[in-house]
Amino acid sequence: MRKTIRNIKNLFWLYKPYFKYGKVYVLLSLLFWLAIIPFCQMLNVYLPTAIIQALENKEPFYNIFIMVIIIQIALMFQPMFENVFNMFCKNSKLPYIEMRLKQEAYKKAINTDYKFIDNPEYYDNYSWAINQYAGRAQDAQGLINKIASSVITITSMLAIITVLSPIAIIVTVVGTVVENLLHMRTNYHDVKKEEDIVPYDRRSGYFHRIFYTSRYAADIKSTNVDKYLMREYEDTQNKKISIIKKYARKMIPWALSADLTFYVARTFVILNIVYGICIGDISTVGAYVTLMLAVDKLKDSMNDMFYYIKDANRLCIYAKRIRKFFDTESQIENKKSIGQLPASGSYDVELENVCFSYENSEFSLNNLNLKINRGEKVAIVGENGVGKSTLVKLLLRLYDVSSGQIKINGINIKEYNLEALRTKIGFAFQNANIYALSFKNNIELYNEVNDKNLEFIVKKFDFDKIFEKSNSNVLSNVTREFDEKGIMLSGGEIQKIGIARLFTSDFGLLIFDEPSSALDPIAEYNMTKMIFDASNRSTTIMIAHRLSTIRNADKIALVDKGRVLEIGTHDEFMLKQGKYYEMFTKQAENYTI
């Protein structure tokens, strides 16, 4: 009973957004399915009987003509209403509702804690929700209408058949119930099959994406990676096929039994009607026609009802999986609207006994301490995997510390309004993302800029050279995803765009995580000069592997094994001849002639 109630709740959970975003559409749908269709089905059952009875009673042709015309006009209302409804309401409203439902899924993903990105199960649920939510919500809306319509039709047909042949009711109802119970078992295995193949579909989608995405083209053409990808893709598809075959073996007996039940029941109904005519229980041709039509309509409606119940069961399983994504509880992102607003100007930043570790990983930060004064330019260096980039994620509150605290202007960052805090922290990563938007929009990720400021940014970063070689301008699209004349950018140019975005707003804290790895030496020099120049009044953190770029930092923090091992200036480190000195001199050897 509890499972049934839970399934009903899940079904209406899918139905709810349709009423939320399309009330008129839902109400007109209910009118069509609950009133117009049952009424027209009743007329279709009675029309042949009415004509036969009129002929038996030798009614004038004129009377029969008028009756037929009236009934046909009434029947014609159903397709006319449906066509008008589809053209003016359904075809325009469904894309709008689908858009809103997908936006709900996208917003939920945005407002879900960053830690879930590391969880494959979350991604399976996310991809399931993104791909299924809108379509299954539409199915639920239509299904509820159809179930209600079938109930009305079944009730009316039972009333007709009861008068003419009660035995036909018993055979029809029992046969249909047994048949559809068998089909429901097939449905259960079918849904389980779809659940089991989701991870393989997602993995196949990954390989598909690699083969058509331009960033992988050079590797595929010039290395042996295509062999490994093909092998993994084939293995994935074979596993998917084996799951399909496994469930096919489970479903076949149930499906065959259901088909057998259908024909046995139908044979009994036909023989019962013929026997009734033979012994005179059904004396008129009109009654025979009515009974045959009513029995067929009852069986069709009951089959539809059980099909809808099967579909409802399937939708409830879908809904359960989709709700699992929407019910993902976040501890960080769902608190964006609360907390105090950060002040303007540059920030004091302090990491006090910070401890943090990832799930299923040996990496950890251990009582890390670092104080950055207002307006300071601080570089963080260290070997790969020591926690430099993790510090960036903690400062952005993509993760929260396990213990200790991070303070901005003396206040724990957990006490700030998250959304407002992030608008005051600008960051440029090594792998900056660009989007199939205009060049201007790609610059404006943090804040819109007027023409004067945009012109300043273009000149400062020499973007006019990009426009010259591609015959484009700031309004031209970036990438050729949707525009064959779109601007194609090199890795260095993409990194420059990532840095240029930080000139569109006033930030209290700037974070640069290896932002110059793809830049040529001159561009890297200019970028470093901008970061460490006195005109940059924001507190600035720069994470770097190329130590020559951070010599002018106010201070340098060397991170090792999850804690700050050394802190000081470049000159102090070189005099001390510790780990930083060792790293710097080894890198310098690469530049020695």
C-alpha positions as CSV (number, residue, x, y, z in Angstrom):
1,M,0.0,0.0,0.0
2,R,2.8,2.4,0.9
3,K,4.5,1.6,-2.4
4,T,1.3,2.4,-4.3
5,I,0.9,5.7,-2.5
6,R,4.6,6.5,-3.1
7,N,4.2,5.7,-6.8
8,I,1.1,7.9,-7.1
9,K,3.0,10.7,-5.4
10,N,5.9,10.3,-7.8
11,L,3.5,10.3,-10.8
12,F,1.9,13.6,-9.6
13,W,5.3,15.0,-8.9
14,L,6.0,14.6,-12.6
15,Y,2.6,16.1,-13.4
16,K,3.0,19.1,-11.1
17,P,5.3,21.3,-13.3
18,Y,2.9,21.0,-16.3
19,F,0.1,22.6,-14.2
20,K,2.7,25.1,-12.9
21,Y,3.9,26.3,-16.4
22,G,0.8,25.6,-18.5
23,K,-2.5,25.8,-16.6
24,V,-4.7,26.6,-19.7
25,Y,-3.0,23.8,-21.6
26,V,-3.7,21.3,-18.8
27,L,-7.4,22.4,-18.4
28,L,-8.1,22.1,-22.1
29,S,-6.4,18.7,-22.1
30,L,-8.7,17.6,-19.3
31,L,-11.7,18.8,-21.2
32,F,-10.7,16.8,-24.2
33,W,-9.9,13.6,-22.5
34,L,-12.5,13.6,-19.8
35,A,-15.5,14.8,-21.7
36,I,-15.1,15.0,-25.5
37,I,-13.4,11.6,-26.1
38,P,-15.8,9.5,-23.8
39,F,-18.8,11.2,-25.3
40,C,-17.7,10.5,-28.9
41,Q,-16.9,6.9,-28.0
42,M,-20.5,6.4,-26.7
43,L,-21.9,7.9,-29.9
44,N,-19.7,5.5,-32.0
45,V,-21.2,2.5,-30.1
46,Y,-24.8,3.7,-30.4
47,L,-24.7,5.0,-34.0
48,P,-24.9,1.5,-35.8
49,T,-27.5,0.3,-33.4
50,A,-29.6,3.5,-33.8
51,I,-29.5,3.2,-37.6
52,I,-30.4,-0.5,-37.5
53,Q,-33.3,0.1,-35.0
54,A,-34.6,3.0,-37.1
55,L,-34.6,0.7,-40.2
56,E,-36.3,-2.1,-38.3
57,N,-39.0,0.4,-37.1
58,K,-39.3,1.6,-40.7
59,E,-38.5,5.2,-39.8
60,P,-38.7,7.8,-42.7
61,F,-35.4,8.3,-44.5
62,Y,-35.6,12.0,-43.5
63,N,-35.6,11.2,-39.8
64,I,-32.6,8.8,-40.2
65,F,-30.8,11.4,-42.3
66,I,-31.2,14.1,-39.6
67,M,-30.1,11.7,-36.9
68,V,-27.0,10.7,-38.8
69,I,-26.1,14.3,-39.6
70,I,-26.5,15.4,-36.0
71,I,-24.4,12.5,-34.7
72,Q,-21.7,13.0,-37.3
73,I,-21.5,16.7,-36.5
74,A,-21.0,15.8,-32.8
75,L,-18.4,13.2,-33.7
76,M,-16.6,15.7,-36.0
77,F,-16.1,18.0,-33.0
78,Q,-13.4,15.7,-31.6
79,P,-10.9,15.9,-34.4
80,M,-11.7,19.6,-35.0
81,F,-11.0,20.4,-31.3
82,E,-7.9,18.3,-31.3
83,N,-6.5,19.9,-34.5
84,V,-7.1,23.4,-33.2
85,F,-5.8,22.6,-29.8
86,N,-2.6,21.0,-31.2
87,M,-1.9,23.9,-33.6
88,F,-2.7,26.8,-31.3
89,C,-1.9,25.5,-27.9
90,K,0.0,22.2,-27.7
91,N,2.6,22.8,-30.3
92,S,3.6,26.1,-28.8
93,K,3.2,25.4,-25.1
94,L,5.1,22.1,-25.0
95,P,8.4,23.6,-26.1
96,Y,7.9,26.3,-23.5
97,I,7.2,23.8,-20.7
98,E,10.1,21.6,-21.8
99,M,12.4,24.7,-21.7
100,R,11.3,25.5,-18.1
101,L,11.7,21.9,-17.0
102,K,15.3,21.7,-18.4
103,Q,16.0,25.0,-16.8
104,E,15.0,23.5,-13.5
105,A,17.4,20.7,-14.0
106,Y,20.2,23.1,-15.0
107,K,19.6,25.3,-12.0
108,K,19.6,22.3,-9.7
109,A,22.9,21.3,-11.1
110,I,24.3,24.8,-10.6
111,N,23.0,24.8,-7.0
112,T,24.4,21.4,-6.2
113,D,27.7,21.2,-4.2
114,Y,30.8,20.9,-6.2
115,K,31.8,17.8,-4.4
116,F,29.1,15.8,-6.2
117,I,31.0,16.4,-9.5
118,D,33.5,13.8,-8.3
119,N,30.7,11.2,-7.8
120,P,29.9,9.0,-10.9
121,E,26.5,8.0,-9.4
122,Y,25.5,11.7,-9.2
123,Y,26.5,12.1,-12.9
124,D,24.4,9.1,-13.8
125,N,21.4,10.6,-12.0
126,Y,22.1,14.0,-13.5
127,S,22.3,12.7,-17.1
128,W,19.1,10.7,-16.4
129,A,17.3,13.8,-15.1
130,I,18.5,16.0,-18.0
131,N,17.5,13.5,-20.6
132,Q,14.3,12.2,-19.0
133,Y,12.7,14.9,-16.9
134,A,10.9,17.0,-19.6
135,G,9.8,14.0,-21.6
136,R,8.6,12.0,-18.6
137,A,6.7,15.0,-17.2
138,Q,4.9,15.3,-20.5
139,D,4.2,11.6,-20.4
140,A,2.8,11.9,-16.9
141,Q,0.5,14.8,-17.9
142,G,-0.9,12.9,-20.9
143,L,-1.1,9.6,-18.9
144,I,-3.3,11.1,-16.1
145,N,-5.7,12.4,-18.7
146,K,-5.8,9.1,-20.5
147,I,-6.4,7.1,-17.3
148,A,-9.3,9.4,-16.3
149,S,-10.8,9.1,-19.8
150,S,-10.5,5.3,-19.7
151,V,-12.2,5.1,-16.3
152,I,-15.2,7.0,-17.7
153,T,-15.3,4.9,-20.9
154,I,-15.0,1.6,-19.0
155,T,-17.9,2.6,-16.7
156,S,-20.2,3.5,-19.5
157,M,-19.4,0.3,-21.5
158,L,-19.9,-1.9,-18.4
159,A,-23.4,-0.4,-18.0
160,I,-24.3,-1.3,-21.6
161,I,-22.9,-4.8,-21.5
162,T,-24.6,-5.6,-18.2
163,V,-27.9,-5.1,-19.8
164,L,-27.1,-7.3,-22.8
165,S,-24.8,-10.1,-21.5
166,P,-23.3,-10.3,-18.0
167,I,-21.2,-13.3,-18.9
168,A,-19.4,-11.2,-21.5
169,I,-18.4,-8.8,-18.8
170,I,-16.8,-11.6,-16.6
171,V,-14.9,-13.1,-19.5
172,T,-13.7,-9.7,-20.8
173,V,-12.7,-8.3,-17.4
174,V,-10.9,-11.5,-16.2
175,G,-9.1,-12.1,-19.5
176,T,-8.0,-8.5,-19.7
177,V,-6.8,-8.4,-16.1
178,V,-4.8,-11.5,-16.5
179,E,-3.3,-10.4,-19.8
180,N,-2.2,-7.1,-18.5
181,L,-0.8,-8.4,-15.2
182,L,1.4,-10.5,-17.4
183,H,2.4,-7.5,-19.4
184,M,3.1,-5.6,-16.2
185,R,5.8,-8.1,-15.4
186,T,7.4,-7.5,-18.8
187,N,7.2,-3.8,-18.1
188,Y,9.1,-4.3,-14.8
189,H,12.0,-6.1,-16.5
190,D,12.0,-3.5,-19.3
191,V,12.4,-0.6,-16.9
192,K,15.1,-2.5,-14.9
193,K,16.9,-3.0,-18.2
194,E,16.9,0.7,-19.0
195,E,18.2,1.5,-15.5
196,D,21.1,-1.0,-15.9
197,I,22.2,0.4,-19.3
198,V,22.3,4.1,-18.2
199,P,26.0,4.0,-17.1
200,Y,26.9,2.3,-20.5
201,D,24.9,4.9,-22.4
202,R,26.7,7.7,-20.6
203,R,30.1,6.0,-21.3
204,S,29.2,5.5,-25.0
205,G,28.2,9.2,-25.1
206,Y,31.7,10.1,-23.8
207,F,33.4,8.2,-26.7
208,H,30.9,9.7,-29.2
209,R,31.8,13.2,-27.9
210,I,35.5,12.6,-28.2
211,F,35.2,11.5,-31.9
212,Y,33.4,14.7,-33.0
213,T,34.9,17.3,-30.6
214,S,37.7,19.3,-32.3
215,R,40.0,19.4,-29.2
216,Y,40.7,15.7,-29.6
217,A,41.1,15.6,-33.4
218,A,44.9,16.0,-33.4
219,D,45.4,13.2,-31.0
220,I,43.1,10.8,-32.8
221,K,44.7,11.5,-36.2
222,S,48.3,11.3,-35.0
223,T,48.4,8.7,-32.2
224,N,47.0,5.3,-31.4
225,V,44.4,6.6,-29.0
226,D,41.7,5.8,-31.5
227,K,42.4,2.1,-31.1
228,Y,42.0,2.3,-27.4
229,L,38.8,4.4,-27.7
230,M,37.3,2.0,-30.3
231,R,38.1,-1.0,-28.1
232,E,36.6,0.6,-25.0
233,Y,33.5,1.8,-27.0
234,E,33.0,-1.7,-28.4
235,D,33.4,-3.3,-25.0
236,T,30.8,-0.8,-23.6
237,Q,28.3,-1.5,-26.3
238,N,28.8,-5.3,-26.0
239,K,28.1,-5.0,-22.3
240,K,24.9,-3.0,-23.1
241,I,23.8,-5.6,-25.6
242,S,24.4,-8.4,-23.1
243,I,22.1,-6.6,-20.6
244,I,19.4,-6.3,-23.3
245,K,19.6,-10.0,-24.1
246,K,19.5,-10.9,-20.4
247,Y,16.3,-9.0,-19.9
248,A,14.8,-10.3,-23.2
249,R,15.1,-13.8,-21.9
250,K,13.2,-12.8,-18.8
251,M,10.5,-10.9,-20.7
252,I,9.7,-13.4,-23.5
253,P,7.7,-16.0,-21.4
254,W,5.5,-13.2,-19.9
255,A,4.9,-11.6,-23.2
256,L,3.9,-14.8,-24.9
257,S,1.6,-15.8,-22.0
258,A,-0.1,-12.4,-22.2
259,D,-0.7,-12.8,-26.0
260,L,-2.2,-16.3,-25.4
261,T,-4.6,-15.0,-22.7
262,F,-5.8,-12.2,-25.1
263,Y,-6.9,-14.7,-27.8
264,V,-8.4,-17.2,-25.4
265,A,-10.6,-14.5,-23.8
266,R,-11.6,-13.0,-27.1
267,T,-12.6,-16.5,-28.4
268,F,-14.9,-17.0,-25.4
269,V,-16.5,-13.7,-25.8
270,I,-17.3,-14.3,-29.5
271,L,-18.6,-17.8,-28.8
272,N,-20.8,-16.4,-26.0
273,I,-22.4,-13.8,-28.2
274,V,-23.0,-16.4,-31.0
275,Y,-24.5,-18.8,-28.6
276,G,-26.8,-16.1,-27.3
277,I,-28.0,-15.4,-30.8
278,C,-28.5,-19.1,-31.5
279,I,-30.7,-19.7,-28.4
280,G,-32.6,-16.4,-28.9
281,D,-31.2,-14.5,-25.8
282,I,-30.1,-11.7,-28.1
283,S,-32.9,-11.4,-30.5
284,T,-32.1,-8.4,-32.6
285,V,-29.2,-7.5,-34.9
286,G,-29.0,-4.0,-33.3
287,A,-28.4,-5.5,-29.9
288,Y,-25.8,-7.9,-31.3
289,V,-23.9,-5.0,-32.9
290,T,-24.2,-2.9,-29.7
291,L,-22.8,-5.8,-27.6
292,M,-20.0,-6.5,-30.0
293,L,-19.0,-2.8,-30.1
294,A,-19.4,-2.4,-26.4
295,V,-17.3,-5.5,-25.6
296,D,-14.6,-4.4,-28.0
297,K,-14.6,-0.9,-26.6
298,L,-14.5,-2.2,-23.1
299,K,-11.6,-4.5,-23.8
300,D,-9.8,-1.7,-25.6
301,S,-10.4,0.7,-22.8
302,M,-9.3,-1.9,-20.2
303,N,-6.2,-2.7,-22.2
304,D,-5.5,1.0,-22.4
305,M,-6.1,1.3,-18.7
306,F,-3.6,-1.5,-17.9
307,Y,-1.2,-0.1,-20.4
308,Y,-1.5,3.2,-18.7
309,I,-1.0,1.5,-15.3
310,K,2.1,-0.2,-16.7
311,D,3.3,3.1,-18.1
312,A,2.5,4.8,-14.7
313,N,4.7,2.1,-13.1
314,R,7.4,2.9,-15.5
315,L,7.1,6.6,-15.0
316,C,7.2,6.1,-11.2
317,I,10.5,4.4,-11.6
318,Y,11.8,7.2,-13.8
319,A,10.4,9.7,-11.3
320,K,12.2,8.0,-8.5
321,R,15.5,8.3,-10.3
322,I,14.9,11.9,-11.4
323,R,13.8,12.9,-7.9
324,K,17.0,11.3,-6.6
325,F,18.9,14.0,-8.5
326,F,16.6,16.8,-7.4
327,D,16.7,15.6,-3.8
328,T,20.5,15.8,-3.7
329,E,21.1,17.8,-0.5
330,S,23.8,20.5,-0.7
331,Q,25.4,22.1,2.3
332,I,27.1,25.0,0.5
333,E,25.2,26.1,-2.6
334,N,21.7,26.1,-1.1
335,K,22.7,28.9,1.3
336,K,23.6,31.5,-1.3
337,S,20.8,33.8,-0.3
338,I,21.8,34.2,3.4
339,G,24.8,35.8,5.1
340,Q,26.3,39.3,5.1
341,L,27.5,41.1,2.1
342,P,31.3,41.5,1.6
343,A,32.8,44.9,1.7
344,S,34.3,46.8,-1.2
345,G,38.0,47.2,-1.7
346,S,40.8,44.7,-1.4
347,Y,40.6,41.8,1.1
348,D,42.6,40.5,4.0
349,V,42.7,36.7,3.6
350,E,43.7,34.3,6.3
351,L,43.8,30.5,6.3
352,E,43.9,29.3,9.9
353,N,44.7,25.6,10.7
354,V,42.9,24.6,7.5
355,C,42.4,20.8,7.1
356,F,40.7,19.2,4.1
357,S,40.7,15.9,2.2
358,Y,38.8,14.5,-0.7
359,E,36.7,11.3,-0.4
360,N,38.5,8.1,-1.4
361,S,41.8,10.0,-1.7
362,E,45.0,10.0,0.3
363,F,45.5,13.8,-0.4
364,S,44.9,16.1,2.5
365,L,45.7,19.6,3.8
366,N,47.0,19.4,7.3
367,N,46.7,22.5,9.6
368,L,47.7,24.9,6.8
369,N,48.2,28.5,7.8
370,L,48.6,31.5,5.5
371,K,48.1,35.2,6.1
372,I,47.7,37.5,3.1
373,N,47.4,41.2,3.9
374,R,45.1,43.6,2.1
375,G,46.5,44.4,-1.4
376,E,49.4,42.0,-1.3
377,K,50.4,39.9,-4.3
378,V,51.2,36.4,-3.1
379,A,52.5,33.5,-5.1
380,I,51.8,29.9,-4.1
381,V,54.2,27.3,-5.4
382,G,54.9,23.6,-5.0
383,E,55.1,20.3,-6.7
384,N,52.0,18.8,-8.4
385,G,49.4,17.4,-6.1
386,V,50.4,19.3,-3.0
387,G,47.1,21.2,-2.7
388,K,47.7,24.5,-4.6
389,S,44.5,24.3,-6.7
390,T,42.6,22.9,-3.8
391,L,43.2,26.2,-1.9
392,V,41.5,28.0,-4.8
393,K,38.5,25.8,-4.6
394,L,38.3,26.4,-0.8
395,L,38.6,30.2,-1.2
396,L,35.7,30.1,-3.7
397,R,33.8,27.8,-1.3
398,L,33.4,25.1,-3.9
399,Y,34.4,22.9,-0.9
400,D,34.3,23.7,2.8
401,V,37.2,23.0,5.1
402,S,37.0,19.9,7.3
403,S,38.3,21.9,10.2
404,G,40.0,25.3,10.8
405,Q,38.6,28.3,9.0
406,I,39.2,30.7,6.1
407,K,38.7,34.4,6.9
408,I,38.2,37.4,4.7
409,N,38.5,40.7,6.5
410,G,38.6,38.8,9.7
411,I,35.2,37.1,9.1
412,N,34.7,33.4,8.4
413,I,33.8,33.0,4.7
414,K,30.9,30.8,5.8
415,E,29.2,33.9,7.2
416,Y,29.1,35.7,3.9
417,N,26.4,35.7,1.3
418,L,27.9,33.1,-1.0
419,E,26.7,34.6,-4.3
420,A,27.8,38.1,-3.3
421,L,31.2,36.8,-2.1
422,R,31.9,35.0,-5.4
423,T,31.2,38.2,-7.4
424,K,34.1,39.8,-5.4
425,I,36.5,37.0,-6.2
426,G,37.9,36.9,-9.7
427,F,39.8,33.9,-11.0
428,A,41.7,32.8,-14.1
429,F,42.5,29.2,-14.5
430,Q,45.0,27.5,-16.8
431,N,42.3,25.9,-18.9
432,A,39.9,28.8,-19.4
433,N,36.6,28.0,-21.0
434,I,35.2,29.8,-24.0
435,Y,31.6,29.6,-25.1
436,A,29.7,29.6,-28.4
437,L,28.7,33.2,-27.7
438,S,30.0,36.6,-29.1
439,F,33.5,37.7,-28.3
440,K,32.1,40.4,-26.2
441,N,29.9,38.0,-24.2
442,N,33.0,35.8,-23.5
443,I,34.7,38.8,-22.0
444,E,31.6,39.7,-19.9
445,L,31.2,36.6,-17.8
446,Y,31.6,38.6,-14.6
447,N,30.1,41.9,-15.6
448,E,28.7,43.7,-18.6
449,V,31.1,46.4,-20.0
450,N,30.3,49.5,-21.9
451,D,31.9,50.3,-25.3
452,K,34.6,52.4,-23.8
453,N,35.8,49.8,-21.3
454,L,35.6,47.1,-23.9
455,E,37.8,49.1,-26.3
456,F,40.3,49.5,-23.4
457,I,40.4,45.8,-22.8
458,V,40.8,45.0,-26.5
459,K,43.8,47.3,-26.8
460,K,45.3,46.2,-23.5
461,F,45.3,42.5,-24.6
462,D,46.0,43.1,-28.3
463,F,42.7,41.4,-29.2
464,D,42.5,43.7,-32.3
465,K,45.1,41.3,-33.9
466,I,42.7,38.4,-33.5
467,F,40.0,40.5,-35.3
468,E,42.4,41.4,-38.1
469,K,43.4,37.9,-38.9
470,S,39.9,36.5,-38.7
471,N,38.1,39.4,-40.3
472,S,35.8,39.8,-37.2
473,N,35.0,42.1,-34.4
474,V,33.8,42.0,-30.7
475,L,30.3,41.0,-31.8
476,S,31.5,38.0,-33.8
477,N,30.8,34.6,-32.5
478,V,33.6,32.6,-30.9
479,T,34.1,29.0,-32.1
480,R,32.4,27.5,-35.2
481,E,30.0,25.4,-33.2
482,F,27.1,27.3,-34.8
483,D,28.7,29.8,-37.1
484,E,31.0,28.9,-40.0
485,K,32.7,32.3,-39.7
486,G,33.2,32.0,-36.0
487,I,36.5,33.1,-34.4
488,M,39.0,30.2,-33.9
489,L,41.3,30.9,-31.0
490,S,44.7,29.4,-29.9
491,G,45.4,28.2,-26.4
492,G,47.2,31.4,-25.6
493,E,44.5,33.6,-26.9
494,I,41.9,31.7,-24.8
495,Q,44.1,32.2,-21.7
496,K,44.3,35.9,-22.5
497,I,40.5,36.1,-22.6
498,G,40.3,34.3,-19.2
499,I,42.6,37.0,-17.8
500,A,40.8,39.9,-19.6
501,R,37.5,38.9,-17.8
502,L,39.1,40.1,-14.6
503,F,39.2,43.7,-15.9
504,T,35.4,44.0,-16.2
505,S,34.7,44.5,-12.4
506,D,36.3,45.5,-9.1
507,F,37.4,42.4,-7.2
508,G,38.5,42.2,-3.6
509,L,40.5,39.1,-4.4
510,L,42.1,37.9,-7.6
511,I,43.2,34.3,-8.1
512,F,45.4,33.2,-11.0
513,D,45.9,29.4,-11.3
514,E,48.7,28.8,-13.9
515,P,47.0,31.3,-16.3
516,S,50.0,31.8,-18.6
517,S,51.1,28.2,-19.5
518,A,50.0,28.7,-23.2
519,L,51.3,32.2,-23.6
520,D,54.4,33.2,-25.5
521,P,57.2,34.7,-23.5
522,I,56.3,38.3,-24.4
523,A,52.6,37.9,-23.6
524,E,53.6,36.1,-20.4
525,Y,55.9,38.9,-19.4
526,N,53.1,41.5,-20.0
527,M,50.6,39.4,-18.1
528,T,52.9,39.0,-15.1
529,K,53.6,42.7,-15.2
530,M,49.9,43.5,-15.1
531,I,49.4,41.2,-12.1
532,F,52.2,42.5,-10.0
533,D,52.0,46.2,-11.1
534,A,51.1,48.8,-8.5
535,S,47.9,49.6,-10.4
536,N,46.5,46.3,-9.4
537,R,45.1,47.1,-6.0
538,S,43.2,43.9,-5.4
539,T,44.6,41.3,-3.1
540,T,46.1,38.8,-5.6
541,I,47.0,35.1,-5.3
542,M,49.0,33.5,-8.2
543,I,49.6,29.8,-8.4
544,A,52.6,29.0,-10.6
545,H,54.9,26.2,-11.6
546,R,57.1,28.5,-13.7
547,L,58.9,30.2,-10.9
548,S,60.5,32.9,-13.0
549,T,57.1,34.5,-13.4
550,I,56.6,35.2,-9.7
551,R,59.9,36.7,-8.6
552,N,58.3,40.1,-8.0
553,A,55.6,38.8,-5.7
554,D,55.3,40.5,-2.3
555,K,55.8,37.1,-0.8
556,I,55.8,33.4,-1.9
557,A,54.3,30.5,0.0
558,L,55.8,27.1,-0.7
559,V,53.2,24.3,-0.1
560,D,54.4,20.8,0.5
561,K,52.6,17.8,1.8
562,G,49.4,19.7,2.6
563,R,51.0,22.6,4.6
564,V,53.0,25.8,4.0
565,L,56.6,24.7,4.3
566,E,58.3,28.0,3.6
567,I,57.1,31.6,3.2
568,G,59.1,34.7,2.2
569,T,60.3,36.7,-0.8
570,H,62.2,35.3,-3.8
571,D,65.5,36.8,-2.6
572,E,65.0,35.5,0.9
573,F,64.4,32.0,-0.4
574,M,67.5,32.1,-2.6
575,L,69.6,33.1,0.4
576,K,68.1,30.4,2.5
577,Q,68.8,27.7,-0.2
578,G,65.9,25.5,0.8
579,K,63.4,23.6,-1.3
580,Y,62.3,26.7,-3.2
581,Y,66.0,27.4,-4.1
582,E,66.3,23.8,-5.3
583,M,63.2,24.0,-7.5
584,F,64.2,27.4,-9.0
585,T,67.7,26.4,-9.8
586,K,66.6,23.2,-11.5
587,Q,64.1,25.1,-13.7
588,A,66.8,27.7,-14.4
589,E,69.0,25.0,-15.8
590,N,66.5,24.6,-18.7
591,Y,67.2,28.2,-19.8
592,T,71.0,27.9,-19.5
593,I,72.8,28.1,-22.8
